[in-house]
């Protein structure tokens, strides 16, 4: 029987310990990208919830090289605990939205570090052209490559509200192309999006269960200052969910920096969301 480390679902932590023999830590990197939803290609205001940092608020300094960012983040972690293996996670903005020559340069720089065991790339399904896919396939032969796609929801009405900028068919095509090349896909979803309740959340999970993806991230909705989502919240257009309303717990994400919350981290995320010890084991009963 698979050892799930006492959890009723196969967590990322359990998978990494089984695969690499020890705990593996993510290094959040900034490759200096932008996003087609910001530069005018398909929009100029970004997704309605996205921070000015392109959801890379904890990423390294984009003014520094990838090797420099890796060294700095490794040093910070290793000061606190003995750490030997890492995931190079390109997190900020859209990390395949650049010339393929540049992508190859920074991705190879990341995996050239002996302690990097996985290359994980956060991107959009509409930014995976043939040349990029071929590059990822090539790199995946050197070290494992994961692609993390920000779906957020399967529901087109919500997708339009959050300004996701691509249809569900685009996501499905990207998943199929990545799977055809043997590249694992991790899908990001957001729980508590305005207008979505239990039925919509479970519909998205059921939809994803029908795809051959490798993982799901369940993110809790954060209302960050200086976003259009914050303006809608201030106008009373929606309410955030209380902790008990969240139906499942895969990984409770750390809260964004308090300076980013609107108002500063006073309940605009579920109470207790930054502390996994506050989540009773029963909250995981719907995970399969």
Protein Blocks (a to p, Z undefined) as FASTA:
>chain_A
ZZeehpabdcfklmmmmmnopacddddddehiacfklnomnocnbpfkbcfklopambcc
fkbcfklmmmmmmmmmmmmpccfbdcdddfbhjfkbccfklmmmmmmmmmmpmklmbdcd
dddfklccfklmmmmmmmmmmpccdddddekpacfklmmmnonopafklmmmmmmmmmmn
opacdddddehiehiafklmmmmmmmmmmpccfbdcdddddddehiaklmmmmnopaccd
dfklpmbdfbdcddddfklpccehihpacehklpmklpcfklmmmpZZ
